[in-house]
Amino acid sequence: MKPLKSIIFAAAASALVLISTGVNADTPDSCHNTTQEYDRDAGGMVLVKTSKDIHLDVKRPDSGKVNVEYVYDASNSKTPSGTKIYKWEKVTGGYEFLDPTDQATIRVKAEDGVNAHTRIIVSDPVCGISSTAQFNVNFYP
């Protein structure tokens, strides 16, 4: 998505300008931060809106034994609106997901000694943003 820029002039004695960068105009206020800054080109103070970020928090082991179930947990991740959509993806093979890949937690199990790479995508459908993390877990016999 291209950054959206909008300028709104407030009807007041002094000019106040709102500049939105990377913010969808249809998103609620919870999706962005607003700061007030001086802008010489605008001739005064401006309100600048920027998208809030998603905070990814993934709990998982660094290593594990083959044929043992382990849990990857992204439930402590935070989105600006509080609404979360999860998507787990295998980057490399040699292990299997034992649960649906659209949940906050997922059980995994490797059958061979592998260095398993996994990707988690957490999206905020209200704000129209997502964040991705990729990590590896070494499974050994």
Backbone bond lengths (Angstrom), bond angles and torsions (degrees), N, CA, C in turn:
res aa  C-N    CA-C-N  psi(-1)  N-CA   C-N-CA  omega(-1)  CA-C   N-CA-C  phi
1 M - - - 1.439 - - 1.517 108.05 -
2 K 1.330 116.40 131.28 1.458 120.62 176.38 1.519 109.14 -71.84
3 P 1.334 117.00 146.51 1.465 118.60 176.32 1.523 110.18 -60.53
4 L 1.303 114.22 137.31 1.454 120.56 178.67 1.506 108.37 -97.92
5 K 1.308 117.19 127.41 1.454 121.32 177.87 1.514 108.04 -117.39
6 S 1.292 115.22 128.72 1.456 118.94 175.88 1.510 108.69 -134.36
7 I 1.295 115.39 145.25 1.458 120.42 178.74 1.523 107.32 -124.07
8 I 1.314 115.83 125.43 1.456 121.77 178.88 1.521 107.65 -124.53
9 F 1.320 116.79 128.26 1.457 120.90 177.61 1.519 108.31 -96.91
10 A 1.311 116.58 128.85 1.465 121.06 178.11 1.510 108.93 -86.84
11 A 1.311 114.63 144.80 1.468 119.73 178.54 1.521 107.87 -82.81
12 A 1.300 115.76 96.33 1.465 121.27 179.87 1.514 107.67 -152.08
13 A 1.324 115.14 172.63 1.470 120.06 -179.65 1.515 110.27 -62.66
14 S 1.309 117.43 -41.07 1.459 119.70 176.54 1.520 108.05 -106.59
15 A 1.310 116.34 145.68 1.459 120.45 -177.43 1.524 109.98 -72.02
16 L 1.319 116.20 134.21 1.459 122.90 175.35 1.511 106.36 -125.28
17 V 1.294 117.02 128.32 1.455 121.91 -175.73 1.514 108.40 -116.99
18 L 1.328 116.74 139.89 1.457 122.11 175.24 1.515 107.60 -109.95
19 I 1.317 116.61 120.66 1.456 121.63 178.12 1.520 106.99 -115.69
20 S 1.328 116.57 121.14 1.455 121.77 178.83 1.513 108.63 -107.47
21 T 1.313 116.75 123.38 1.453 121.36 -179.85 1.517 108.78 -118.40
22 G 1.328 117.76 119.61 1.448 122.20 178.43 1.513 113.17 68.98
23 V 1.321 117.38 22.72 1.451 121.55 -178.16 1.519 108.52 -117.45
24 N 1.322 116.33 128.84 1.454 120.69 175.23 1.518 107.87 -74.43
25 A 1.322 116.71 130.01 1.462 121.32 -175.81 1.524 112.45 -63.06
26 D 1.338 117.77 -22.03 1.461 121.42 -177.53 1.533 113.26 -88.16
27 T 1.312 118.36 -1.24 1.466 119.81 -176.83 1.521 111.05 -85.17
28 P 1.340 115.99 150.06 1.468 118.94 178.51 1.527 111.54 -70.85
29 D 1.316 116.28 164.96 1.465 121.57 -178.71 1.520 112.61 -58.74
30 S 1.343 118.55 -27.17 1.468 120.77 -179.42 1.525 112.19 -64.89
31 C 1.331 117.65 -14.08 1.470 121.53 -177.62 1.518 113.98 -86.36
32 H 1.335 118.19 -9.21 1.461 118.20 -176.43 1.522 112.08 -144.44
33 N 1.310 113.51 161.17 1.466 122.42 175.04 1.523 108.07 -98.45
34 T 1.306 116.37 146.72 1.459 120.94 176.07 1.525 108.38 -124.25
35 T 1.313 115.95 127.50 1.459 120.77 176.88 1.522 108.43 -126.11
36 Q 1.311 116.15 155.67 1.460 121.02 178.37 1.527 107.77 -107.96
37 E 1.328 115.60 127.76 1.456 121.31 -178.01 1.531 109.96 -137.11
38 Y 1.319 115.49 155.43 1.463 120.03 175.82 1.520 108.37 -86.16
39 D 1.324 116.77 132.66 1.462 122.85 178.11 1.523 108.05 -128.35
40 R 1.322 115.42 111.62 1.462 120.87 -177.82 1.530 111.14 -62.52
41 D 1.338 117.41 -39.32 1.460 120.87 -179.31 1.529 112.06 -65.29
42 A 1.323 116.71 -33.18 1.468 120.53 179.10 1.523 110.92 -83.59
43 G 1.315 117.30 -12.35 1.447 121.24 178.00 1.512 114.78 81.09
44 G 1.316 116.81 24.70 1.468 118.65 178.15 1.515 112.05 163.47
45 M 1.313 114.63 -155.56 1.449 121.13 -177.80 1.530 110.37 -77.60
46 V 1.317 116.01 143.30 1.463 122.04 176.72 1.523 108.57 -128.49
47 L 1.313 115.03 149.68 1.459 120.85 170.85 1.515 106.53 -97.65
48 V 1.324 116.94 126.91 1.456 121.57 -178.49 1.525 108.30 -112.56
49 K 1.332 116.19 123.18 1.462 121.41 177.65 1.517 108.90 -104.41
50 T 1.323 116.33 131.34 1.458 122.18 176.21 1.519 108.77 -130.97
51 S 1.320 116.74 149.33 1.460 121.29 179.98 1.523 110.83 -65.01
52 K 1.330 116.10 139.43 1.460 120.66 172.23 1.522 107.97 -76.79
53 D 1.319 115.61 155.37 1.456 121.24 -179.38 1.524 111.51 -94.84
54 I 1.312 114.74 160.37 1.455 122.13 170.38 1.517 107.23 -90.68
55 H 1.320 116.50 135.43 1.465 121.87 176.42 1.523 107.69 -100.53
56 L 1.343 116.44 114.81 1.459 121.01 178.55 1.525 109.86 -90.79
57 D 1.318 115.93 132.41 1.458 122.47 177.99 1.522 106.75 -135.86
58 V 1.329 116.51 105.35 1.464 121.52 -176.53 1.519 109.49 -118.03
59 K 1.324 115.65 122.81 1.455 121.54 175.28 1.526 107.32 -101.09
60 R 1.324 114.95 129.79 1.467 121.25 -179.32 1.511 108.03 -164.88
61 P 1.337 117.64 158.86 1.464 119.35 177.85 1.530 110.59 -75.62
62 D 1.326 116.33 157.76 1.466 120.68 172.72 1.524 110.68 -81.13
63 S 1.331 115.39 -30.91 1.459 120.80 178.65 1.523 108.66 -150.86
64 G 1.342 115.38 166.72 1.454 119.63 -179.77 1.509 110.94 -165.01
65 K 1.315 115.37 170.80 1.465 121.73 179.21 1.520 110.08 -91.14
66 V 1.332 116.01 149.79 1.461 120.08 176.47 1.523 108.74 -68.09
67 N 1.325 115.35 155.90 1.467 124.04 179.28 1.523 114.06 61.09
68 V 1.329 117.40 22.33 1.464 122.73 174.56 1.526 106.97 -121.48
69 E 1.332 116.41 137.77 1.469 119.76 178.88 1.527 110.57 -80.83
70 Y 1.337 114.89 137.95 1.461 121.85 175.96 1.526 108.33 -128.70
71 V 1.324 116.68 156.30 1.458 121.57 -178.75 1.524 109.47 -113.78
72 Y 1.327 115.40 129.95 1.455 122.56 168.49 1.528 105.58 -101.17
73 D 1.322 117.54 133.31 1.464 121.17 -172.45 1.526 110.87 -133.05
74 A 1.327 116.22 116.47 1.467 121.97 177.84 1.526 111.71 -111.98
75 S 1.327 117.53 16.84 1.469 121.22 -173.37 1.526 113.73 -67.19
76 N 1.333 118.52 -20.79 1.467 120.68 178.15 1.529 113.24 -87.09
77 S 1.325 117.28 5.02 1.461 120.37 175.31 1.522 108.89 -66.45
78 K 1.327 116.30 150.03 1.467 121.54 -176.33 1.527 109.82 -122.44
79 T 1.339 116.00 137.46 1.456 121.92 173.79 1.529 108.18 -118.54
80 P 1.333 117.69 155.52 1.465 119.49 -178.47 1.535 114.09 -57.20
81 S 1.339 117.25 -41.45 1.465 119.83 -177.29 1.520 112.56 -87.31
82 G 1.341 116.98 -14.86 1.464 120.61 -175.71 1.516 113.03 90.90
83 T 1.324 118.19 -11.35 1.463 122.35 177.63 1.528 108.39 -90.45
84 K 1.348 116.71 130.62 1.467 120.46 -176.19 1.520 111.07 -129.74
85 I 1.320 115.26 139.64 1.454 122.55 169.52 1.526 106.34 -121.67
86 Y 1.331 116.56 130.71 1.460 122.45 -177.60 1.518 110.03 -108.51
87 K 1.333 115.54 146.90 1.457 121.18 172.57 1.527 108.49 -147.20
88 W 1.328 115.69 114.11 1.465 122.39 176.56 1.520 108.48 -94.63
89 E 1.339 116.74 137.97 1.461 121.55 179.02 1.522 110.13 -134.55
90 K 1.343 115.91 141.05 1.465 120.82 172.60 1.518 107.86 -84.07
91 V 1.319 116.57 129.21 1.457 121.32 177.16 1.528 109.16 -94.48
92 T 1.323 116.66 -39.92 1.459 122.32 173.86 1.519 108.44 -123.34
93 G 1.315 117.16 160.42 1.462 121.76 -176.73 1.520 112.83 -90.01
94 G 1.336 114.88 -167.46 1.457 120.99 176.92 1.522 113.85 96.74
95 Y 1.325 116.78 0.25 1.459 120.49 177.82 1.523 108.15 -146.84
96 E 1.321 116.32 166.93 1.457 119.52 -178.58 1.517 111.65 -131.53
97 F 1.312 115.47 149.64 1.461 122.37 171.57 1.522 106.77 -86.20
98 L 1.316 117.35 133.30 1.462 121.72 -179.05 1.527 112.20 -100.91
99 D 1.313 117.66 -2.33 1.465 123.33 -179.15 1.518 109.32 -130.51
100 P 1.344 117.34 166.18 1.477 119.76 173.62 1.532 110.00 -57.89
101 T 1.325 116.16 146.22 1.470 121.14 -174.00 1.522 113.31 -86.40
102 D 1.336 117.97 8.66 1.467 120.84 -179.71 1.529 112.60 -111.63
103 Q 1.322 116.75 24.77 1.463 122.33 -179.47 1.529 110.28 -110.11
104 A 1.328 117.09 164.05 1.465 121.39 179.02 1.518 111.72 -68.72
105 T 1.316 116.76 -34.16 1.464 121.14 178.26 1.518 109.01 -118.82
106 I 1.316 114.80 150.90 1.458 119.54 179.05 1.523 108.58 -146.40
107 R 1.322 115.49 138.94 1.462 120.41 175.99 1.530 108.77 -92.13
108 V 1.332 115.60 141.09 1.461 121.07 179.37 1.520 109.46 -130.48
109 K 1.335 114.45 157.21 1.465 120.02 178.31 1.522 108.13 -153.26
110 A 1.326 115.34 133.41 1.468 121.19 177.46 1.518 108.76 -107.89
111 E 1.333 116.14 141.32 1.463 120.44 179.66 1.521 112.38 -100.74
112 D 1.316 117.13 -16.62 1.466 121.82 178.64 1.514 108.03 -130.66
113 G 1.318 116.20 161.14 1.458 119.66 175.22 1.522 109.52 -65.96
114 V 1.327 117.81 113.94 1.467 121.83 -177.56 1.519 109.90 -141.07
115 N 1.295 114.11 160.23 1.457 122.23 168.91 1.528 104.54 -103.60
116 A 1.326 116.96 94.17 1.462 122.73 -170.06 1.518 111.22 -88.84
117 H 1.322 115.86 120.94 1.466 122.25 177.63 1.528 109.22 -99.25
118 T 1.335 114.97 131.86 1.469 121.76 -177.82 1.518 109.03 -130.34
119 R 1.336 115.11 146.78 1.457 121.67 176.82 1.533 108.36 -119.90
120 I 1.331 116.95 137.65 1.460 122.83 172.62 1.521 108.02 -119.40
121 I 1.320 115.82 132.76 1.459 121.94 175.76 1.528 106.92 -118.23
122 V 1.319 116.28 122.94 1.460 121.51 175.16 1.520 107.11 -113.05
123 S 1.331 115.46 124.88 1.465 121.25 -177.72 1.520 110.77 -117.16
124 D 1.314 114.93 150.83 1.460 122.63 173.24 1.529 106.38 -115.13
125 P 1.347 117.94 99.51 1.468 119.93 -176.15 1.525 113.47 -67.91
126 V 1.317 117.92 -24.27 1.466 121.11 179.11 1.527 109.77 -69.43
127 C 1.333 116.06 -43.66 1.467 121.24 -177.73 1.529 112.80 -91.06
128 G 1.342 117.37 -12.37 1.454 120.90 178.71 1.515 113.87 71.70
129 I 1.357 117.50 33.61 1.466 121.01 -179.87 1.530 109.77 -128.64
130 S 1.325 116.28 161.70 1.466 121.28 175.66 1.518 109.19 -147.78
131 S 1.325 114.83 161.91 1.456 121.12 178.18 1.522 107.95 -140.16
132 T 1.326 115.71 146.42 1.460 121.72 -174.84 1.519 110.81 -126.42
133 A 1.324 115.76 141.02 1.465 121.65 172.38 1.529 107.59 -131.67
134 Q 1.313 115.72 145.79 1.458 120.92 177.14 1.522 108.26 -129.72
135 F 1.324 116.40 138.44 1.458 120.72 -178.18 1.523 109.38 -147.41
136 N 1.313 115.49 166.48 1.462 119.21 177.00 1.522 109.81 -126.76
137 V 1.336 114.20 151.55 1.469 123.03 175.04 1.519 106.78 -129.75
138 N 1.326 116.33 127.71 1.469 120.93 177.65 1.521 109.49 -88.51
139 F 1.333 116.61 118.59 1.463 122.36 176.06 1.533 107.51 -102.71
140 Y 1.306 116.52 132.76 1.460 121.16 -176.73 1.525 109.40 -130.15
141 P 1.349 116.49 155.40 1.477 120.91 -179.40 1.525 112.86 -65.71
